[in-house]
Amino acid sequence: MARYSNSPKPMARISTARTTIDFDKPGKQIGFVDIPHSPHEDAWGAVRIPLAVIANGTGPTVILQAGNHGDEYEGPITLGELIRTLDPATIEGRLIFLPAVNLPAVAAGRRTSPVDGLNLNRTFPGDPLGSITQQISAYVSDVIFPLGDAFVDLHSGGSSLNILPSAIVEPAPNEEHRRRNIAAVLAFAAPLSVVIDNLGDPRTATATAVRAGLTTVGTEMAGAGTVSLDAPAICRRGVRNLLAHFGVLPSGEAASPPSMRKILRIPGPDGYVLASCEGVFEPLHELGTEVKAGQEAGHIHNLTDSSRAPEVLRYAADGIVYGRRQPGRVVTGNCCATVAGPYEGDLA
């Protein structure tokens, strides 16, 4: 893995964002990225995005991000603990932490920003002169990614989905890069490893990190709008496993045996069961249940018209139930369930 240089690469686009963090300084620094913000209530204020850097020696730079969506909690908890407890003397390299990157959404506990209504993870590479959310993704794309060798983006299902805890492979068009991503995901050693390409959407943080050449790992750590009993431990252990894999922490820091090399994949549009009408969704299967294409996935009930029989939703792919909607009420197009099946790609 490449070693980091002594000075940040130049920003590709002009930005008004600023920070007092010196990315080349050894030791531990905890601060903010300030993005000027001038709403009705504050003429010359700023949105302060938490930022921390821990550096020692000449090892690789790993960027760790959480809070991309503000209703996903395991990642921010894990990164906050690492920022507070890691001793710079115990690492070899540099860690750049963005533990609540979408600060307005994190503060509101929402998937999207209450400032501009945007989903940060559909705005990359952003716009340095755009809205707050677009400026955040531009800063990550233009300033943070050029500093890194690897990128870790910690997600869960948020308020609308409960997902089996898993590490996520972001596809890469280059074979060597794809193998790097898979090796890192397997080193995380989550109970499941799943290939998710977000239906090919290029505007996500992980897709943008891949285009920047970074070894990239994502996660989905349960969700349902709360902190689950088991996912935080999986996330804490997995991040330390990754840092040992990248050589930033000693290999003895890896806190679990390697995961099985079986990898799953959401098989494109057929992997998503979408609501066909408005009502209340009644699921028929627990997470992890093996299902078949054509099998009933659940029913949507119209509670205001007792004469109407429920709509039947069916799976369109074989696999296991990987994610399931958390709130009962749905409208047309809501994702009610997801299915993950075998990944047929080369794992070597």
URDA-V330940 format. One record per pair of residues at least 24 apart in sequence whose ideal C-beta (glycine too) atoms are under 7 Angstrom apart, sorted by sequence separation. I is the first residue (numbers start at 1). GAP is how many residues later the second one is. D is the distance in Angstrom with one decimal. If there is no record, write none. Layout:
[[I:GAP:D] [I:GAP:D]]
This chain:
[[29:24:4.9] [76:24:5.5] [166:24:5.1] [169:24:6.5] [171:24:6.4] [273:24:4.8] [276:24:6.8] [279:24:6.9] [291:24:5.0] [293:24:5.4] [315:24:5.7] [317:24:5.8] [165:25:5.9] [166:25:6.8] [169:25:7.0] [217:25:6.3] [275:25:6.1] [293:25:5.5] [28:26:4.9] [165:26:5.7] [166:26:3.9] [167:26:5.2] [168:26:5.8] [169:26:4.4] [171:26:5.0] [292:26:5.3] [166:27:6.5] [27:28:6.8] [104:28:6.5] [164:28:5.6] [166:28:4.9] [168:28:5.2] [291:28:6.8] [26:29:5.0] [188:29:6.1] [190:29:7.0] [21:30:5.5] [23:30:6.0] [25:30:6.8] [26:30:5.7] [76:30:6.7] [290:30:5.5] [291:30:6.0] [300:30:6.4] [52:31:4.7] [62:31:6.9] [64:31:6.4] [184:31:5.4] [289:31:6.5] [19:32:6.1] [21:32:5.6] [54:32:5.5] [56:32:4.5] [61:32:6.2] [67:32:6.2] [70:32:5.6] [185:32:5.5] [288:32:5.6] [289:32:4.8] [55:33:6.7] [56:33:6.3] [59:33:3.8] [60:33:4.8] [61:33:4.3] [62:33:5.5] [63:33:4.7] [64:33:5.3] [65:33:4.5] [66:33:5.3] [67:33:3.8] [68:33:5.9] [69:33:6.7] [177:33:6.8] [184:33:4.9] [288:33:6.4] [54:34:5.3] [59:34:2.7] [66:34:6.9] [67:34:5.2] [68:34:5.7] [102:34:6.5] [150:34:7.0] [181:34:6.1] [277:34:5.2] [287:34:5.4] [56:35:5.2] [57:35:4.3] [61:35:6.5] [67:35:5.4] [70:35:2.9] [101:35:6.4] [180:35:4.6] [181:35:5.5] [276:35:5.3] [286:35:7.0] [56:36:6.5] [57:36:6.3] [65:36:5.3] [69:36:6.4] [70:36:4.1] [170:36:4.0] [181:36:7.0] [285:36:4.9] [54:37:6.3] [170:37:6.4] [276:37:6.6] [287:37:5.9] [70:38:5.9] [71:38:5.3] [172:38:4.9] [298:38:6.1] [55:39:4.1] [67:39:4.4] [70:39:5.7] [71:39:5.9] [101:39:6.8] [297:39:6.9] [298:39:6.9] [70:40:5.0] [71:40:5.4] [170:40:5.4] [273:40:5.3] [297:40:5.3] [53:41:6.7] [54:41:4.6] [70:41:6.6] [283:41:5.5] [53:42:6.9] [69:42:4.6] [273:42:6.2] [53:43:5.5] [191:43:6.9] [190:44:5.9] [281:44:5.7] [52:45:4.2] [51:46:7.0] [170:46:4.7] [270:46:4.0] [271:46:5.4] [51:47:6.3] [111:47:5.2] [270:47:4.2] [281:47:5.9] [96:48:6.2] [111:48:6.6] [170:48:6.0] [190:48:5.6] [280:48:4.6] [291:48:6.4] [49:49:6.9] [50:49:5.5] [189:49:6.2] [280:49:5.6] [281:49:4.8] [50:50:5.0] [167:50:6.2] [168:50:3.5] [188:50:4.1] [267:50:4.8] [96:51:6.5] [168:51:6.0] [279:51:6.5] [49:52:6.2] [68:52:5.5] [69:52:6.6] [96:52:6.8] [153:52:5.1] [167:52:5.5] [168:52:6.1] [189:52:5.3] [278:52:6.8] [30:53:6.4] [50:53:6.9] [68:53:5.1] [153:53:5.3] [166:53:6.9] [188:53:5.6] [278:53:4.8] [49:54:5.1] [166:54:5.1] [187:54:5.5] [188:54:5.4] [278:54:6.2] [283:54:6.6] [3:55:5.1] [48:55:6.7] [187:55:5.9] [275:55:4.2] [277:55:5.8] [281:55:5.0] [3:56:6.7] [4:56:7.0] [47:56:5.9] [165:56:5.2] [266:56:6.9] [275:56:6.5] [276:56:6.6] [3:57:6.5] [4:57:4.3] [47:57:6.3] [163:57:4.3] [165:57:5.5] [275:57:5.7] [2:58:6.7] [151:58:4.0] [184:58:6.3] [187:58:3.7] [275:58:6.3] [1:59:4.2] [163:59:6.4] [274:59:5.7] [275:59:4.4] [28:60:5.3] [162:60:6.2] [163:60:5.5] [274:60:6.8] [27:61:5.2] [162:61:5.1] [184:61:6.0] [274:61:6.1] [275:61:5.5] [26:62:6.8] [161:62:5.3] [162:62:4.1] [274:62:6.7] [151:63:4.4] [155:63:6.2] [157:63:6.2] [272:63:5.6] [273:63:4.9] [145:64:6.1] [150:64:5.7] [155:64:5.7] [156:64:6.0] [273:64:4.2] [140:65:6.8] [149:65:6.6] [150:65:4.2] [151:65:5.0] [152:65:5.0] [153:65:4.9] [154:65:5.1] [155:65:5.6] [156:65:4.2] [157:65:6.5] [158:65:5.3] [165:65:6.7] [148:66:5.4] [149:66:6.7] [156:66:5.4] [157:66:2.4] [159:66:3.8] [165:66:4.8] [193:66:6.4] [272:66:5.6] [141:67:5.7] [145:67:4.4] [154:67:6.9] [156:67:4.1] [157:67:6.5] [158:67:6.8] [189:67:4.8] [271:67:5.6] [189:68:6.9] [195:68:6.3] [271:68:4.9] [145:69:6.5] [165:69:4.9] [189:69:6.0] [190:69:6.5] [194:69:7.0] [199:69:6.8] [271:69:6.7] [189:70:4.2] [193:70:4.7] [194:70:4.6] [195:70:4.0] [196:70:5.4] [199:70:6.8] [167:71:6.4] [194:71:6.5] [186:72:6.5] [192:72:6.2] [194:72:6.8] [266:72:6.0] [186:73:5.6] [266:74:5.3] [267:74:5.4] [156:75:6.7] [186:75:6.4] [265:75:6.3] [78:76:6.6] [264:76:4.0] [265:76:6.4] [264:77:6.5] [264:78:6.5] [265:78:4.1] [75:79:2.8] [122:79:6.9] [124:79:5.2] [264:79:5.8] [74:80:6.8] [75:80:6.6] [123:80:6.2] [124:80:6.2] [263:80:4.2] [63:81:5.8] [122:81:4.7] [124:81:5.7] [154:81:6.5] [74:82:5.4] [72:83:5.5] [73:83:6.9] [121:83:5.1] [125:83:5.5] [72:84:4.2] [121:84:5.9] [124:84:4.1] [263:84:6.5] [47:85:5.6] [63:85:4.3] [68:85:6.3] [61:86:5.6] [62:86:6.8] [69:86:6.7] [72:86:5.0] [261:86:5.5] [49:87:6.4] [61:87:4.8] [62:87:6.8] [65:87:6.8] [68:87:6.4] [71:87:4.4] [152:87:6.8] [61:88:5.2] [62:88:4.7] [63:88:4.7] [64:88:4.8] [65:88:5.0] [66:88:4.3] [71:88:4.4] [60:89:4.1] [63:89:7.0] [65:89:6.9] [69:89:5.2] [4:90:5.5] [60:90:6.5] [62:90:6.6] [152:90:6.1] [169:94:6.7] [37:95:6.1] [150:96:5.5] [35:97:6.3] [35:100:5.1] [35:101:6.8] [225:101:6.2] [224:102:4.4] [223:103:7.0] [33:106:6.0] [15:113:3.8] [14:114:6.1] [13:115:4.8] [17:118:6.5] [17:122:4.8] [15:123:6.3] [164:123:5.2] [15:124:6.2] [23:124:6.0] [164:124:6.2] [13:125:6.6] [162:125:6.7] [15:127:6.7] [194:128:6.8] [13:129:5.6] [12:130:4.9] [11:131:4.8] [11:132:5.6] [8:135:6.9] [9:137:3.9] [68:137:6.0] [8:138:7.0] [9:138:7.0] [8:139:5.7] [65:140:6.6] [4:143:6.5] [75:146:6.9] [194:146:5.4] [2:147:5.3] [74:147:4.0] [1:148:5.0] [195:148:5.2] [72:151:6.7] [74:153:6.5] [95:153:6.6] [71:154:5.9] [73:154:5.0] [78:154:6.9] [93:154:6.9] [77:155:6.0] [92:155:6.5] [93:155:4.3] [92:156:6.0] [74:157:5.0] [78:157:4.7] [82:157:6.9] [91:157:5.2] [74:158:5.2] [78:158:5.3] [91:158:6.2] [164:158:5.6] [90:159:7.0] [163:159:6.5] [75:160:6.6] [163:160:4.2] [74:161:4.6] [78:161:5.7] [162:161:6.8] [161:162:4.9] [162:162:5.5] [161:163:6.9] [161:164:6.2] [162:164:5.3] [160:165:6.3] [161:165:6.1] [182:165:6.0] [157:166:6.1] [160:166:5.9] [159:167:6.6] [160:167:6.5] [179:169:6.9] [161:174:6.9] [64:175:7.0] [62:181:6.5] [62:184:5.5] [60:186:5.5] [62:186:5.7] [60:187:6.4] [59:188:5.6] [60:188:6.5] [59:189:5.6] [1:245:6.4] [1:246:6.8]]
